[in-house]
Amino acid sequence: MHKGRVVAAIVPCHNEAGFVGDVLAAMPRVIDHIIVVDDASTDATFDEAERVALHDSRVRVVRNEKNLGVGGAVVAGYRLILESMPDVEVIFKIDGDGQMPLERVPDLLDAIVEEGFDYAKGNRFLMGKELGSMPGSRLFGNFVTTFLTKFSSGYWNIFDVQNGFTALSRGVLERLDLSRIHRGYFFENDMLVHLNAISARVKDVPIPAIYGDEVSGVNIVSVGFTFPRLLIGRYWWRLYRKYMLYNLSPVAVFMLLGTILFGFGAIFSTYLWVRSSVSASPTPTGTIMIALVSVILGFQLILQSVVLDIQESDRLR
């Protein structure tokens, strides 16, 4: 318990034998319940967690019969807490690979309990001294996915979006539609999108980067192809849900009209260029202006929509 609040931690695991036991043993005493979700591991992860549970009454181990992905394992833990643990008020998500600095648990708790945020997450980029331990490929990938997720989620003040060291209040968890959240490695990004759709307040908490002998299950090529597509789709879903369905806002109007105008101008400009090249005849100035004005006006409307979205992000801070 932390300052009168009952705290639970969900530990999703897939083939984390050799790590999960140490993670569970190091769990701070402020955590009252520990739900280990073994996501159909093929090694001794389940047995290792069960051995810890024999000596620590806080630990409860559940097992997925088939692999659901990290998001699916966490959602299974969220549902278990909502259905059978009515006293839990703050819920952590802590990976079973030993990469998360558990001594920072109180910092995330204070963001929710004392500062009133709905969701707190770790940010390794706020700890510059330790950041050098992050592999270069992960550093580059994090920059790219962070920028795209800022645009998609609307949390322009948030960084290190792939960080899975998170905590959220029960109140905001009850408002989330867990059935829509992505079940794979896109889970952390998708959580931010869904949190912004309900105007939840999110805070970054500085944590050090920790890397050891763990093996990442992320396929860089697959992520490179799937994340941009998913983030674009989630952006339009959030725009509809937040700025059209509940409150018709200029953010949605400007983005929709801007996209139509910019798309029309770009396509029409390409058509005029091809036609002029094939026929070897000049395009009338007035026709060129139609395409040019459409592109410029469309871009300005898109830019204004983004600016208004950034202002909304600042308001949620």
Buried (B, 14 or more C-beta within 10 A) or exposed (E): EBEEBBBBBBBBBBBBBBBBBEBBEEBBEBBBBBBBBBBBBEEBBBEBBBBBBEEEEBBBBBBBEEBBBBBBBBBBBBEBBBEEBEEBBBBBBBBBBBBBBBEBBBBBBBBBBEEEBBBBBBBBBBBEEBBEEBEEEBBEBBEEBBBBBBBBBBBBEBBBBBBBBBBBBBEBBEBBEBEEBBBBBBBBBBBBBBBBBBBBBBBBBBBBBBEEEBEEEEEEEEBEEBBBEBBEEBBBBBBBBBBBEEEEBEBBBBBBBBBEBBEBBBEBBEEBEEEBEEEEEEBEEEEBEBBBEBBEBBBBBBEBBBEBBBEBBEEBE
